[in-house]
Amino acid sequence: MGIGTGSPSATLEVNGNALVDGVMTASSFSGSGAGLSNIPATAVVAAPPGMALVGAGAFNMGDSLDSEGDALPVTSVTVSAFYMDVYLVSLSQWQSVYYWATSNGYTFVNAGAGKAANHPVQTVDWYDCVKWCNARSQQAGKTPVYYLDAGFTTVYQTGEPGTVYPNWAAAGYRLPTEAEWEKAARGGLSGQRFPWGNTINENLANYDGNTGAYSYDLGPDGYNAIGSAGGTNPATSPVGSFAANGYGVYDMAGNVFEWCWDWYGTSSNGGDDYGGTDPHGPTSGSQRVIRGGNWSNYANLARCADRLRGTPTGANVNLGFRAVLAPGQ
């Protein structure tokens, strides 16, 4: 199957009106309308620059295609609409916030690295990414999401505490939940291994080909030439080097792994047996969820349903991230 080029319907409601594929249309009003003037029939609500709208709705999280234990059971999950960064956070984007942050009360364990300015930032741990999201929010005049207390009075800016408190009602940037990440990765498709279909090759994503190990990997074998240019460690590629999925989001398979908000769990503690609406994962744990595959691993880790975990203080050349934002901003 080829790259998804459609535009799945993205719908949410704002002030009683329906937002469908970025266009606001009137649904119902009360009163005579006396005194009102110059009211357009429609109003276009665009996604913020560099972000794409992932519409509200249910999707099947997980898959049974390859009998991977922690991708099961396949569960219907409903996710509210959100905006997601179109690209992985690049080194230049990281630095544009990082330098502002370190001059405004923030400290980071890792300064972040990257093969070039337009390659994804890597060597950032989970805490670095969370603090960076808060700094990006404050730099942009938005309310931060993450705090050091349950009352949301102290913005999380320094250290790596055991507990970080998210204010899910805040309008700032944050890491995607695992459910949000997988919904965005699938791009509106259902029951497929990858954002575009069931097979993969190195014209579609930056990963380490191994055609002998996986029947769905069409190769060629070895590191992708696009990432190997200029050296093989890290063999990252510029963000947006491959075609976008159906939501207009790039690099949801390969290049670098992506940190998610959730503690990693299995069905025994509410980890992958996600149900209901807007799940946030287990309430505690020791490792955070990592998604999406990377340049140095095989195709099996680039599947939409593949789940990995990492110690939140861990940072290496395979790990990056992107942010999401509540709709209507």
N, C-alpha and C positions, 0 to 999 in steps of 0.2 A: 504493500500500500504506500502511496506517495505522501508527501508532506500535506498536512491539513491546511487548506487555504481559506476555509469558510470562516464566517463570523458568527459563532454561536450566540443566540439571543442572550443579552445581559439585562436583567430587569431588577429594579428595586423601587421603593416608594420614597418620595421626598415631599413632605408637607401635603400628603394626600394625592399627589400626582404620580403618575407612572413614568419611570425612567427606563426606556427600552433602547438598548444599543446606543446610549449616550444622548438620546433625545427626550426631553421632558414634554409630556403631553398631559393636558387636563383630563382628569378622570371624573370628578363630580364637584359641584359647588352648591352652596346654599345662598339664599338671598337673591335680590333682583339685580344686583350688580350696579345699582344706581351710584353715581359718583366716581366710578372707575373709568379710566380712559387709557388708551395706548397699551392695551394688554395683548401681547402677541399670541397667536394660536399655539405656537410651540416655542420652546427655548432650548438651545443646545447647551448641554452641560458636559464639558470636555474633561477627560482625565487630566490630572496634573502632568506637567512636562516630564517625560521619562518614565511614566507609569501607564499601566493598562488596567482597564476595568475587568474584573472577574465577577460575573454576575451571581446573584444569589440562587440557591437551588440545591437539590439533592444530587449525589453522585455515589457510585460504588467505590468504596475505599478498599484497597487490597486487590489481590487477584489469585486465581488458582491455576494459572497457566503452567507454572513451573514447580508447583508443590513446595514452595518456600514457606516454612512454618510460620514465621512472624509476619507474613503478608496475608495470613488467614486469621479469622474467617473474613470473607468478603462481606462488608457491612455497608448499608445505606446510611450516608451521613449528609446532613443538611448544613450548608455553610452560608452565612450572610454575605452580601456583596462586599468587595474590598478592592482597593487598588494595589497592584504589585509592581515593583521595579521591573521595567522591561529587560534590563540587563543586570547581570551580576554587578555588585559594587566594584568598580574599577579602582586601580591604585590611585589615579588622579582624583576620583570622587572621594575616596577614603581620605586622602590627604587634605582636600578642601574643607572637610569637617574636622578632621583630627587636629590640624593646626589651630583652628578656631577654638576647639574644645580645650586643648592644653593651655590656652591663654585665658580660659574662662572657668577654671576650677576643676577640670577633669584630669584624671590620671589613667594611664593604660599600662598594662603589663607588657604588651607587645605593640611596637610602633607600626606593624603591618609591612608587608613586602609585596613585590610584584615584578614580573619579568620586564614589563614596560608600563608606561602610563595608562595605556588602553587595554591592558590585561587585567584579569580579576585580582583584587587584593587577596593575599593569602598570608599564612602565618599569623592569624588572629584567633584568639580563643573566644568562647561563647560570651564571657563577660565583656571582653573588648567590644564585641558586636552590639551587645545590649546598651552599653554606655554610649557607643557611637550613635545609635538610634536616638537616644535621649538628646545628645548634643545636636544632632541634625534637626530634631524638633525645635529645640530652643533657638538655634541659629535661624530657623525659618519662622519663628514667632508662634510656634504651636505648643500645645500642652504636652509635656513629656508623659510617657506611659509607665516608666519603671521607677520604683521608689524603695527606700530602705525600711519603710514602716507600713503597717496595714492601713493607717489613716491617710496615707498619700501626702504626707507633709514634707518629707525630706527626699528630694530628687536624687536618684542614684547617679553618682558622678565619680566615685573613687572606690578602690578596693575590690575584693572578690568575695562577697559575703555568702554565707550558707543559704540565705533566703533573699530573693528579690521579689518584690510585690508588684504585680502588674495592675494598672488601672485600665481595665478593658473599655471603659467608657471615655477615656481620654482620646483626643484627636491627633495625637502625635504619631511618629514613625515607630515601628516595632518589628520584631522578627515574626515571620509567619508561624502560625500553628502548623503542626504536622498535617492536619486535615486540609487547611488552606493551601499548603504547599502542594499536596498531591492533586487537589482539584485544579489548581493552576497548571501543574505539570501536564495533566491530561488534555488540556486545551479544548475541552468539550467532547472528546472522544470517550468511548466506554469500552472496557474489556480489552484494551490493547497494552502491549508491553511498554511501548515508548510513546512520546508525545505525538508521533506521526503514524504509528502502526505497529506491526508485530515483528519486523526485522530491522536490523541496524547495519549501517556501513559507515566508513570514515568520511563520506561526503555529508553525513547528517549530524555527526557529533565528534567531539574530541575525546577519545578513549583509547585503550590499549587493545588492539584487535587480537582475537584468538579464535580463528574459525574452526579449529579442531575441537575446541571445548564446548562450543555453543552453536547449535544448528541455526539459530536465528542471527548469528553474527556473520555478515557477508564480507567483513574485512576491508582492506587487506590486514595481514597480521602485523603486530608491532605497534609502536607509538605512531600517532597520526603525524604525517609530515607537516601539517600546518602548525602544530605545537613544537615540533622538533627544530624548526628554524631558529637559529640563534642559540642553540643548546638544548639538551634534552632534560635538564633538571633546573627548574620545572618546565615541562613541555606544555605549558598553558597556551591558549590561543587568545587573540584579541576578543573582547566581549562582542557578541553579535555576529560572529563569523559564519554562523550557520543559519538556516531558515528558521523563522519564528513558528511557534505552534498556533493553534486556532484562536488563542486569545491574544496573539501578538507578543508573546513572551519568548525570550531567547535563552538558550543554554540550560534548559531544564533537565537535560541529559548530558553528562560529561563536563569537561573543563575543570571545575573544582566542586567538591562537596559543598553543601549549604547547611549551615546551622539553622535549626528550627527552635521554637520556644520550648517545646514539650520535654519533660522528663521521659526517658525511654522506658517503655513497659511492654509486657506481653498480655495476652488475654486474661491471665490470672490476676493481674492487678490493674486492669482497665487501660492497658497501653494500646494494643492494636485492635481491641474489640470496641471500636468507637461507634457509638450510636447517638441518636438525638441531634441536637442543633448546636453548632459552634463548640465542639469539644476542645478542651484545653489540655488533655492528657492527664496522667497521674498527678497527684498532688505533691508527691515527693519522689526522690530517687537519687541515684549517684551519677548517672550519665544522661546527657541530652541527645535528642534525635538529630541525626545527620542524614541528608537526602541527596540524591541526584547523580551519583557517580563522579568520576574525575579522570583526568588525563592519564593516570598511571595504573588504572584498574580495568578489569575486563568488562564486557558488555553487560554481564549479569547485574552489576551494581548500578548501571545506568537506567534500569527499568523504573517505571513510574512508581511501582509498588514496593521497590526494594527499601528496606529499613536498616540503617546502621546506627551506631551509638558511639559517643565519645565523651571522655571526661571533660567537663566544661572549662577546665584550666588548660586543656591541651591545644596546641597550635602547631601546624606544620604546613608544608607547601601544597598540600592537597585540599586545604580547608578555606572556604570563603563564605559569602552570604549575600542575601539581598533583603530589602525591607518591604513592608506593606503599610497601608494607610487606610483609615476608615473612609467610606465614600462621602461624596458631597462637599469636598473641600476645594 
